[in-house]
Amino acid sequence: MDKQQLQQGFFDYFQKLSGLAQPVDWFQLQLNAEVRHYRKGDYLFRQGEQAARLFFLATGLVRYISVDSEGKAFTQAFYAAPALAGSTRAMVRGTPALFSIELLEDALVLEFDWTLFFEQMKHCPRFLQGYVRILEAMFIQKEERENSLARQSAEQRYLQFLEQQPDLAERIPLQYIACYIGITPVALSRIRSRLK
């Protein structure tokens, strides 16, 4: 896949997710993405690092992971291509990232410098409007996840994960799924046995 095809993939993804009636005129923008290939086990960035880039996953799968002061890892989210990835807080505030993004599969990625990306959005209202819609969808997903962790049983959270992301269930190691739904791998094994 060459850079032009990757950019077209980003444009198509953006148009579909933003739901804009009129497409963005991409050719008037100067987004200047860099194409990178990552291997399984690599990181887009690590917790505590500066993370001033926005990533478009053309292929691959990532997980957002936070590690506490005792070294315990917490899986916050999974995103499979096509998808945007990055730390909004780190990009907007110029502060170190509160989490890492780890590659669970090899990935082909377009990387955008956030400052330049944002400058281009400011000059194209439809682009900015589309990005706001994408952010809204991401924040809604985050709210629903937080509600799920607070109000549902572990079994309900697992079933919801399978329902909402059935294609990922076979691609993600069970220990990461367990961590994502807030239980141990042993507890997940018991749930899976009961459900069979």
C-alpha positions as CSV (number, residue, x, y, z in Angstrom):
1,M,0.0,0.0,0.0
2,D,1.5,3.3,-1.0
3,K,1.2,6.7,0.7
4,Q,-1.6,7.8,-1.6
5,Q,-3.7,4.7,-0.9
6,L,-3.1,5.2,2.8
7,Q,-4.2,8.8,2.6
8,Q,-7.3,7.8,0.7
9,G,-8.1,5.2,3.4
10,F,-7.8,8.0,6.0
11,F,-10.1,10.3,4.0
12,D,-12.7,7.5,3.5
13,Y,-12.5,6.6,7.2
14,F,-12.9,10.2,8.3
15,Q,-15.8,10.8,5.9
16,K,-17.7,7.7,7.1
17,L,-17.2,8.3,10.8
18,S,-17.8,12.0,10.8
19,G,-21.1,11.6,8.9
20,L,-20.6,14.9,7.1
21,A,-23.1,15.5,4.3
22,Q,-20.5,17.3,2.2
23,P,-17.0,15.8,2.1
24,V,-13.9,17.7,3.1
25,D,-11.9,19.1,0.2
26,W,-8.8,17.1,1.2
27,F,-6.7,18.5,-1.7
28,Q,-6.8,22.1,-0.3
29,L,-5.2,20.8,3.0
30,Q,-1.5,20.1,3.6
31,L,-1.6,17.3,6.1
32,N,1.9,15.9,5.3
33,A,1.5,12.5,7.0
34,E,4.5,10.2,7.5
35,V,4.0,6.5,6.7
36,R,5.4,4.1,9.3
37,H,5.3,0.3,9.7
38,Y,5.2,-1.0,13.3
39,R,5.7,-4.6,14.5
40,K,3.7,-6.5,17.0
41,G,5.0,-5.5,20.5
42,D,6.2,-2.0,19.4
43,Y,4.7,1.1,20.9
44,L,3.3,4.2,19.2
45,F,4.4,6.0,22.4
46,R,5.0,5.0,26.0
47,Q,3.4,6.3,29.2
48,G,5.3,9.4,30.4
49,E,6.7,10.3,27.0
50,Q,5.7,13.3,24.9
51,A,3.0,12.2,22.4
52,A,2.4,15.1,20.0
53,R,1.3,13.0,17.1
54,L,-2.0,11.7,15.8
55,F,-2.0,8.2,14.3
56,F,-4.2,6.7,11.7
57,L,-4.1,2.9,11.8
58,A,-4.5,1.7,8.2
59,T,-3.9,-1.9,9.4
60,G,-3.3,-3.5,12.7
61,L,-4.6,-3.5,16.3
62,V,-3.5,-1.6,19.4
63,R,-4.3,-1.5,23.0
64,Y,-4.1,1.5,25.4
65,I,-2.4,0.5,28.6
66,S,-1.6,2.3,31.8
67,V,0.8,1.0,34.5
68,D,0.4,2.1,38.1
69,S,3.3,2.9,40.5
70,E,3.5,-0.8,41.6
71,G,3.9,-2.0,38.0
72,K,0.3,-3.3,37.5
73,A,-0.9,-2.9,34.0
74,F,-4.5,-1.8,33.1
75,T,-5.9,-2.2,29.6
76,Q,-8.0,0.9,28.8
77,A,-9.1,0.3,25.2
78,F,-8.6,-1.6,22.0
79,Y,-8.7,-0.1,18.5
80,A,-8.5,-2.0,15.3
81,A,-7.9,-0.5,11.9
82,P,-9.2,1.6,10.4
83,A,-9.0,3.9,13.5
84,L,-7.5,7.0,14.9
85,A,-5.2,6.7,17.9
86,G,-3.3,9.1,20.2
87,S,-3.5,11.0,23.5
88,T,-5.8,14.0,23.1
89,R,-4.4,15.4,26.5
90,A,-0.8,15.0,25.4
91,M,-1.4,16.6,22.0
92,V,-3.5,19.5,23.2
93,R,-1.6,20.3,26.4
94,G,1.9,19.3,25.3
95,T,2.2,17.1,28.4
96,P,3.5,13.6,28.8
97,A,1.1,10.7,27.9
98,L,-0.8,9.1,30.8
99,F,-0.8,5.7,29.0
100,S,1.0,3.8,26.3
101,I,-0.3,2.5,23.0
102,E,1.0,-1.0,22.3
103,L,0.8,-2.8,18.9
104,L,-0.9,-6.2,19.3
105,E,-0.4,-6.8,15.5
106,D,1.8,-5.5,12.8
107,A,0.5,-2.2,11.6
108,L,0.8,0.3,8.8
109,V,0.3,3.8,10.2
110,L,-0.1,7.4,9.0
111,E,1.4,9.8,11.5
112,F,0.4,13.4,11.7
113,D,2.1,16.2,13.7
114,W,-0.8,17.3,15.9
115,T,0.0,21.1,15.7
116,L,0.1,21.0,11.9
117,F,-3.0,18.8,11.7
118,F,-4.9,21.2,14.0
119,E,-3.8,24.2,12.0
120,Q,-5.2,22.7,8.9
121,M,-8.5,21.9,10.6
122,K,-8.8,25.6,11.7
123,H,-8.7,26.6,8.0
124,C,-11.4,24.1,7.0
125,P,-14.6,24.3,9.0
126,R,-15.9,20.9,7.6
127,F,-12.7,19.2,8.6
128,L,-13.0,20.6,12.2
129,Q,-16.7,19.7,12.4
130,G,-15.9,16.2,11.3
131,Y,-13.2,15.8,13.8
132,V,-15.5,17.1,16.6
133,R,-18.0,14.4,15.6
134,I,-15.4,11.7,15.8
135,L,-14.3,12.9,19.2
136,E,-17.9,12.9,20.4
137,A,-18.2,9.3,19.3
138,M,-15.0,8.4,21.2
139,F,-16.1,10.2,24.4
140,I,-19.5,8.5,24.3
141,Q,-17.8,5.1,24.0
142,K,-15.6,6.0,27.0
143,E,-18.6,7.0,29.1
144,E,-20.4,3.8,28.2
145,R,-17.3,1.8,29.2
146,E,-17.0,3.6,32.5
147,N,-20.7,3.0,33.2
148,S,-20.2,-0.7,32.4
149,L,-17.3,-1.0,34.8
150,A,-19.4,0.6,37.6
151,R,-22.7,-1.1,37.1
152,Q,-22.3,-4.5,35.4
153,S,-21.0,-7.8,36.6
154,A,-17.9,-9.2,35.1
155,E,-19.9,-11.7,33.0
156,Q,-22.1,-8.9,31.7
157,R,-19.0,-6.9,30.7
158,Y,-17.5,-9.9,28.9
159,L,-20.7,-10.6,27.0
160,Q,-21.0,-6.9,26.1
161,F,-17.4,-7.0,24.8
162,L,-18.2,-10.0,22.7
163,E,-21.3,-8.3,21.4
164,Q,-19.7,-5.0,20.6
165,Q,-16.4,-6.3,19.3
166,P,-16.9,-9.9,18.1
167,D,-14.1,-9.6,15.5
168,L,-11.6,-8.7,18.2
169,A,-12.3,-11.6,20.6
170,E,-10.1,-14.0,18.5
171,R,-7.4,-11.4,17.9
172,I,-6.7,-10.3,21.5
173,P,-5.0,-12.5,24.1
174,L,-7.4,-13.5,26.9
175,Q,-5.3,-11.9,29.6
176,Y,-5.7,-8.5,27.9
177,I,-9.5,-9.0,27.6
178,A,-9.6,-10.0,31.3
179,C,-7.7,-6.8,32.2
180,Y,-10.0,-4.7,30.0
181,I,-13.1,-6.0,31.7
182,G,-11.5,-5.6,35.2
183,I,-11.0,-9.2,36.2
184,T,-8.2,-11.8,36.4
185,P,-7.5,-14.3,33.6
186,V,-8.6,-17.1,36.0
187,A,-11.9,-15.4,36.6
188,L,-12.4,-14.9,32.9
189,S,-11.7,-18.6,32.3
190,R,-14.4,-19.5,34.8
191,I,-16.9,-17.2,33.1
192,R,-16.0,-18.7,29.7
193,S,-16.5,-22.2,31.1
194,R,-19.9,-21.3,32.6
195,L,-21.0,-19.8,29.3
196,K,-20.1,-22.9,27.4
